């Protein structure tokens, strides 16, 4: 038998948990389904989150789960693999959904919020996966302070790498951009590198150099090695949208070219299927943890308002029917 909830939230990161807290405080029955694969798991701390700066990502989520339960919400571990509409056929029917988990469990929801985030697809460079989130970075606002004034290597993967080189120059005067046989800077960009004292290295990158569990350099296929203390890469960002695809909602290429995301209707995150919302990195690929939490809060409030209006319409219609059937209605 399916358990019934006002809202099922798929994804237990900052966006999903924030939405669930908001819905719980609104006295809604809410379930969070979390696969336990947060994007920022490799990082030592969350940064730029007011009052939580430096907090371990896993600890932040643990506190969030406790807050959801504090307001009557449920949090379960598992992977949602599909969702389908169970709404009555016909125009104007109220949205309703069934969500299936990988282990066979099924739950029913009046509304869905998908906050499954995205995956960082890294280039094929030796040792890059092992160092990801430690001394292989992508966002200066997340990690720039921690590597300030060190030797930073920017690994070329696409146009965003040139932006990263210029941006990380704010945190260190020792920046090296590795073209990696991918980048072909314009004359203007070469001038910018010279003006900002950014070193540029031609040749394909083979691997990172790690000694005693510390990143020490970048080595080219030619064998030449360059010392670095941190490496910066622009991964391809891919929305985790499989469960949405079962509803006919597909990710699209982001206008910036950084990867794929799920489009939404404004900051509240309404998706193209009525009754479905998205929040967090799945629809805002560059949003940091604080922005994702804020998006979840907004989505939770808007979903509650949507349910309130549905309940008001139903109550109004019921009152009209009662009035139409009463003896006084015929006088």
N, C-alpha and C positions, 0 to 999 in steps of 0.2 A: 504494500500500500504506500502511495506517495505521501510524504509529509507536505503540508501546505504552509506557505509563507506569503506574507505581503510582498517581500522582495528577496530575491536570491542574488547575492553578490558573488561573482566568479573572479577570484583573485584577491589574496589577502595581503597586499602590499599597502603602502601609505594611502593610496587613493581608495582602495576597497575598504580598508578598516575605518578610514575617516568617514566614508559614506555610511557604513554600518553603525557607527557611533551616533551620527546625526539621526539616522532612522530609528535607532533604539530610543533615543531621547524623545522622539516624536511618537513613541508608544507603538511603533510598527513591529510586527514579527519579521525578523531578518535572519538570514543564514549566509555565512561567508564560507565559500568553498576554496580552500587554499592548497595548491600543489606543492608548496614548500620550496619554490625555486626563485627566490627574489633576485632581481637583476644585480643588485649591489652587494650580494653575499660576499664576494671576494674582498670588499673594502673593509678597512679597519674601523672606519667611522663615517658617520653622516656629517656633512658640513653645510653651512649656510642655512641651517634650520634653527630659527630663533629659539633659544633656551635648551636646545638639544644638540648643540654643536659638538662634534666628536663622539657622540654616542654610537656604540656598536649597532650596525643595522639590525642584527638579530634581536638585540635587546629592545630596540625601538618597536619592532613588530610584536614582541612578547608583551610589552606594555600595552600596545594597541589592542591585542586580542583580549587582554584582561578588561580593558575598558568596554569593548563590545559586549562581553559577558556581563559586566556590571549593569548594563542597561537592558538586559534580557535577551540579547542576541545570541545566536549559536555560531560556533566556528568549528568546522570539521576539516580534517586533512583529506585530500583526495584530488583527483583531476577530473574536471568536467570535460567530457568528450563530445557532447552534442546537446543541442536544445531544439525544441520544436514548439510551434504554436499549437495550443489546444483551445483557442478561442472559438466560439460559436460562429458558423459561417454567416456571412451577410454584412452589409455595410453598417458601421457604427457599433460593431460588436466590441465588447471589452477585451483588452489583451489578456492572455493567459498563456503560460508556458510550462513545459515539462523539461527538466534538466536531467541528463543521464551522466552518471559518474563511471569511471573506468572499471570500478569494482562491481558494477551492476546496480548500485543504489539509484533511486530516482526521487526527485523532489519536484514539487509544483510551486509555481510562483505567479503572482499577479503582475509583477514587473521584474525585469532583469537589469542588472548593472554588470558590465564586463570590464574588469580592471586588471587584465592579465599581463599588461606591460609589453615589453619587447625583448628581443634577443640581440646581443652585440655579435655580429659576425666579423671575426678578426681575419686579417690577411695571413697568407701562408708564409710566415717567418718563424724560424726556429726559436723555441723557448718563449714565444709571445703569450701563449695561453697560460703557461705556468706563472708568469709574472703579472698577468692581467689583474688590475685592481690593487696591486702592490706598488711596483715602480714602473709599470706600463699603464699609462693614464690616457684620458681623452678630454677631460673638462678642467680648465684652470680654476673655475669657481668652486669645483669640488675638491681639487687636490693641489692647486697652484701654491698655496701657502706652505704646504708641506715640502715642496721641492724648490722653494725660492732660493735664488742665488747659487744654484747648483748647475752642473753641466746637463743640459736637456737636449735630447735628440728628437727631432720630429720625423717620423717615418712616413714618407710620401705614399698616399693611397689614392688621392684624388684632389680636386680643387680645394676641398675643405682643409687640406694639410697646409696650404699656403696661408690661409687665415689663421690656423693654429700657430704657425711659426711667428707671425706678427703679434698674435695675442699673447703667447707665452713669453714674449720679450718683455712684457710688463713685469713678470715675476723673476726674470733672470737676464743678466747681460751676456750669458754664455749659451747661445742657441745655435744648434746645427740642424739644418734642413737636409735630409737625405732624399734626393729626387727619386731614387728607387726605380729608375727606368719607367716611371709613370708620369711624373710632372714635367711640364715644359713651360717654365715661367715666361711671362711676357716681358718686354723691355721695361715697362713700368714697374713690374714686380721685382726684377733684378735691381732696379734703382732703389726700391724700398728696402730690399735686403741690405744693400750697401749702406744706406742711410741709417739703418738700425743695427749695423754691425752683426748681421746674421750670417753665419758661415753656411756655405752650400756645398754639398758633396754629391758628385755624379756617380752613377753605378748602381747596380741592383743589390739590395740588402739580402744577405743570406740568413743571418741569425743574430740573436742577441747573445752577449757574452755574460755568463753568470759564474761568479767565483765565490765559494763559501756562502751560497744563498744570497748573494748581493749582485745586483746588476752593475756591471762595470764597463760595458762597451757594446758597440754595434760593429759587426763584421760584414764586409761586402763579399760577393761571390769571387772577387779577385783575391780575397784573403786579407786585404788591408783592414785594420781594426782602428776604430775611433773611440776614445773614452767618453762615456756618458754615465750620469748618475740616475737618470730617469729617461724613459722613452715615451713619446706621445704618438698616438695613432688615432685616426678617424675610422672607427668601425662602420660597417654597413648595418643600419638599424632595421630590424624586421619585426613587425607587429606579431604578437602571439594571438592570432585571430582565428584559430581552427574552430573553436566553438561558435563563433559568429558566422563562419562560412556555412554551418549547418542550418542557419536561418536565412541564408542568401545574402549575407553582408560580407563583402570582401575588402581586403586592404588594397590601397592604391599607392602609386608612386608619390612620394612627398615632393612638393614643388622645388625644394632645394636640392633634390637629388641624393639625399642622405640615406634613403631606403624606402620602406613602405610603412604606411600607417592607416588607421581607420578614420575616415572623415566623420565629423560630427557637426551638429547644427548648433553652433555657438558655444559659449563657455559652460553651459549646463550639460553638454555632452549627449543630447538626444541623437540617436542613430536613425537610419532610414526606415527601420521597421518600428511601427508604433509599439510603445511599451518597453523598448530596449534603449539603454544608455551605455555610454562608454566614458571612462575617466582615466586619467593618468597617462603614462608613456605610450599606451596603445594608440592614443589619439593626439598626444602632445609629446613627440619623441625627444625633444630637447628639454622638457620640464624637469627640474630638480625635485628632490623629495618633498620640499615644502610646497612647491607648486602642485605636485600631485595630491598631497593631502588637502590643499585648498580646493582643488577640482573635485575631489571626492565629497567634501563638505557641501559644495554647491549642488552636485548631482543628487546627493541625499535629500537636500531641501526641496529640489524641484520634483523629484520622484514622489516625495510625500505630498506636495501640493497637487500633483497629477492624480494621486489616489484620492485625495480629499475631494477634488472636483468630481471624480467618478462616483464617489459615495454620495455627494450632494445631488448629482443628477438622478441616481437611483432612488434616493429618499424623496426627491421632488416628484418623480414619476409615480412612486408608491402612494404618495399623498393625493395626487390627482386621481388615481384609480379608486382610492378609498372614497374620495369625495364624489366621484361619478357614480359609485355604487350605493351611496347612502340615501335614505328616504328623502332627506332635505334637498338632494340634488334635483329631484323631479318637480319640485314645487315652483 
